[in-house]
């Protein structure tokens, strides 16, 4: 059994000629044993199927509104993506997994940021329903994120895809003991998968801060600062090369991130506020990569920063 046999026709056509095995962090034998027996279909999710099959799971996994993009915006973006009406914008994708009864197991929602010379899948949300945890479903999704992004990158000047960028919480982040425990466990999982944080460090005193400042998703919402982490592509790791020039990558990611938000129509005042915070954070600081376990809690911002 192979992952390629589980792909919908549309997804199979999209990633045609992409070597899925080279993009997987775990072996094909392990996937065959743990994940694939429970998978009915892996697909590029349409607007209709997101609304019908995945939206309820998405909302249940991200119950706090300030951290969750509105479902109608996602549906509209998917509809335009499938209709070919987003030319010149960062490709927007959702890869979903269904069980043998056609029910949603989980999904990954991401944009493909087109940077100078390379492309970066920017993972916004990844979720797997409780009964399918510990079955490597997240690894299936991470593999397909890279595959889809690689196909998109080939269509845009054959850019390379060195890593996935994701938002996460540092260990110990949260409002109560339960949420802090979840954040700590998530940081451990990301670290085991090879993810490291992109941070800003001031040389004079060694203090660090996060370059991630998400604008409020709606008018009146405050900025939100979490942590950016990069998870290198297994294909890059296998070649034993390091293509991450963190100083240039950091600046490129910030520029592409806010441009993508503008392109998607998020509130301009919120974007400008977030950008001003990041500019201040970058002053007298250098970009560094550091273990997620060493990241301190990010600052919480209010609207009168």
C-alpha positions in Angstrom: 0.0 0.0 0.0 1.3 3.5 -0.9 0.2 7.0 -0.1 -0.2 7.8 -3.8 -3.0 5.2 -4.1 -5.1 7.1 -1.6 -5.0 10.4 -3.5 -8.1 11.9 -5.2 -7.8 12.2 -9.0 -7.5 16.0 -8.7 -4.8 15.8 -6.1 -3.0 13.0 -8.0 -3.0 15.1 -11.1 -1.7 18.2 -9.2 1.3 16.3 -7.7 2.1 14.2 -10.7 5.8 13.4 -10.9 6.4 14.5 -7.3 8.2 11.9 -5.3 6.1 11.6 -2.2 8.5 9.2 -0.4 11.3 11.8 -0.5 9.0 14.3 1.2 7.9 12.1 4.1 9.7 12.2 7.4 8.6 8.7 8.2 9.1 5.5 6.2 6.6 4.0 3.8 6.5 0.9 5.9 5.4 2.9 8.9 2.7 4.7 7.0 1.4 1.4 5.6 1.2 0.0 9.1 -0.2 3.0 11.1 -1.9 5.6 8.9 -3.0 4.2 5.5 -5.3 1.4 6.8 -7.5 4.2 8.3 -7.4 6.5 5.3 -10.2 6.4 2.7 -9.1 9.4 0.6 -6.6 12.3 0.6 -7.8 15.2 -1.4 -7.5 18.9 -2.4 -10.6 20.2 -0.5 -13.1 22.2 -2.5 -15.2 25.0 -1.1 -18.3 22.7 -1.1 -16.5 19.9 0.7 -14.9 22.2 3.2 -18.4 23.5 4.2 -20.0 20.1 4.2 -17.2 17.9 5.7 -14.4 19.8 7.3 -15.7 23.1 8.7 -17.3 21.7 11.8 -14.0 19.9 12.7 -12.0 23.0 12.0 -14.2 25.1 14.4 -14.1 22.5 17.1 -10.3 22.3 16.9 -9.9 26.1 17.1 -12.8 27.3 19.3 -11.3 30.7 20.1 -12.5 33.2 17.5 -9.5 35.6 17.6 -7.3 32.7 16.5 -9.6 31.3 13.9 -10.3 32.7 10.4 -13.9 33.0 9.5 -15.2 30.0 7.6 -17.0 32.0 4.9 -13.7 33.7 4.0 -12.0 30.3 3.6 -14.9 29.0 1.5 -14.8 32.0 -0.8 -11.0 31.8 -1.2 -11.3 28.0 -2.1 -14.0 28.7 -4.6 -11.9 31.3 -6.4 -8.8 29.1 -6.2 -10.6 26.1 -7.9 -12.1 28.5 -10.5 -8.7 29.9 -11.4 -9.7 33.4 -10.3 -6.6 34.0 -8.0 -3.9 34.7 -10.6 -1.1 36.7 -9.1 -2.0 35.7 -5.5 -0.3 33.1 -3.3 -1.9 29.7 -3.9 -4.3 28.8 -1.2 -4.8 25.1 -0.4 -6.5 22.7 2.0 -5.4 19.1 1.9 -7.9 16.9 3.7 -8.1 13.2 4.8 -11.4 11.3 4.9 -12.0 7.9 6.4 -13.6 4.9 4.6 -17.0 6.3 5.3 -16.2 9.6 3.8 -16.0 11.5 7.1 -13.3 14.1 7.8 -10.3 12.8 9.7 -8.3 16.0 9.5 -6.9 18.7 7.2 -4.1 21.2 6.7 -4.9 24.7 5.5 -2.0 26.7 4.0 -0.9 29.3 1.5 2.2 29.0 -0.7 4.3 32.1 -0.3 6.3 32.9 -3.4 9.7 34.4 -2.2 12.7 35.3 -4.3 14.1 32.0 -5.7 12.0 29.7 -3.6 8.5 29.0 -2.3 7.4 28.3 1.3 4.2 26.6 2.4 2.8 28.7 5.2 0.7 26.4 7.4 -2.0 28.2 9.2 -4.1 25.3 10.6 -3.5 21.6 11.0 -6.0 19.4 12.8 -6.8 15.7 13.3 -9.9 14.4 15.0 -9.3 12.7 18.4 -10.0 9.1 17.3 -7.2 9.3 14.7 -4.5 10.7 16.9 -1.2 8.7 17.1 -1.8 7.2 13.7 0.7 9.5 11.9 -2.1 11.5 10.2 -0.3 14.7 10.8 2.7 13.3 9.0 0.6 12.4 6.0 -0.6 16.0 5.9 2.9 17.4 6.3 4.0 15.2 3.4 1.2 16.4 1.2 1.7 20.1 2.1 5.2 19.8 0.7 4.0 17.9 -2.4 1.4 20.4 -3.2 3.7 23.3 -2.6 6.4 21.7 -4.7 3.9 21.4 -7.6 2.8 25.0 -7.2 6.5 26.1 -7.0 7.3 24.3 -10.3 4.5 26.3 -11.9 6.1 29.5 -10.7 9.6 29.6 -12.2 10.5 26.1 -10.7 11.2 27.5 -7.3 12.6 25.2 -4.6 10.7 24.4 -1.4 13.2 24.2 1.4 10.8 24.1 4.4 7.3 24.5 5.8 6.6 27.6 7.9 4.1 27.2 10.7 2.7 29.1 13.6 2.9 27.5 17.0 2.8 28.2 20.7 6.0 28.0 22.8 6.1 25.5 25.6 4.2 26.7 28.6 2.0 29.1 26.7 -1.7 29.4 27.7 -4.2 30.8 30.1 -4.5 27.7 32.4 -2.7 24.5 33.2 -4.5 22.5 30.6 -3.7 24.9 27.7 -0.1 25.2 28.9 0.3 21.4 29.0 -1.1 21.2 25.4 1.3 23.9 24.2 4.3 22.1 25.9 3.3 18.8 24.3 2.9 20.4 20.9 6.4 22.0 21.2 7.8 18.6 22.0 6.1 17.1 18.9 7.4 19.8 16.6 10.9 19.5 18.0 10.9 15.7 17.4 9.9 16.5 13.8 12.9 18.7 13.4 11.2 22.1 13.7 13.1 25.1 15.1 11.9 28.6 15.9 12.8 31.8 14.0 13.4 34.4 16.6 15.0 37.9 16.9 17.9 38.3 19.3 19.5 41.5 20.6 23.3 41.0 20.7 23.8 43.5 23.5 21.8 41.7 26.1 20.8 38.4 24.5 17.1 39.0 24.8 14.8 37.4 22.2 11.4 38.3 20.7 9.2 36.8 18.1 9.0 38.3 14.6 5.5 36.8 14.3 2.8 39.4 14.8 -0.6 38.4 13.3 -2.9 41.3 12.7 -6.4 41.1 14.2 -8.5 39.1 11.8 -11.5 41.5 12.2 -11.8 45.2 12.8 -11.3 45.8 16.5 -9.3 42.6 17.1 -5.9 43.2 18.7 -2.6 41.7 17.2 -1.6 38.2 18.2 2.0 37.1 18.6 2.9 33.5 18.6 6.1 31.8 17.2 7.2 31.0 13.7 8.8 27.7 13.3 10.4 26.1 10.2 10.3 22.4 9.5 12.8 21.5 6.8 11.8 19.4 3.9 13.1 15.8 4.3 14.3 16.1 0.7 16.6 19.0 1.8 17.7 17.2 4.9 18.6 14.1 2.8 20.9 16.2 0.6 22.7 17.4 3.8 22.5 21.0 2.7 21.4 24.0 4.6 19.5 26.5 2.4 18.2 28.6 5.3 20.0 31.9 5.3 18.0 33.0 8.3 18.7 36.7 8.0 17.4 36.9 4.4 14.7 34.4 5.0 13.4 36.3 8.0 13.0 39.6 6.1 11.6 37.8 3.0 9.0 36.0 5.1 7.8 39.1 6.9 7.4 40.9 3.6 5.6 38.0 1.9 3.4 37.3 5.0 2.0 40.9 5.1 1.6 41.1 1.4 -0.4 37.9 1.4 -2.7 39.3 4.1 -3.2 42.4 2.1 -4.0 40.4 -1.0 -6.6 38.4 0.9 -8.3 41.6 2.1 -7.6 41.6 5.8 -8.2 45.0 7.5 -5.5 47.4 6.4 -5.3 49.3 9.7 -4.7 46.0 11.6 -1.9 45.0 9.1 -0.2 48.4 9.5 -0.3 48.1 13.3 1.2 44.6 13.2 3.9 45.8 10.7 4.8 48.7 13.0 5.3 46.3 15.9 7.5 44.0 13.9 9.6 46.9 12.6 10.2 47.9 16.2 11.0 44.3 17.2 13.6 44.0 14.4 15.4 47.2 15.4 18.9 46.3 16.8 18.1 42.6 16.6 19.3 39.7 14.3 17.3 36.7 13.1 18.3 33.5 14.7 17.2 29.9 14.7 16.7 28.3 18.1 15.1 25.2 19.7 11.4 25.6 20.4 12.1 24.6 24.0 14.2 27.7 24.6 11.6 30.2 23.3 10.2 32.5 26.0 6.5 33.5 26.0 5.6 36.0 23.3 4.3 39.4 24.3 0.6 40.1 24.3 -0.5 43.2 22.5 -3.4 45.6 22.9 -4.9 47.9 20.3 -3.2 50.9 21.9 0.3 49.5 21.5 
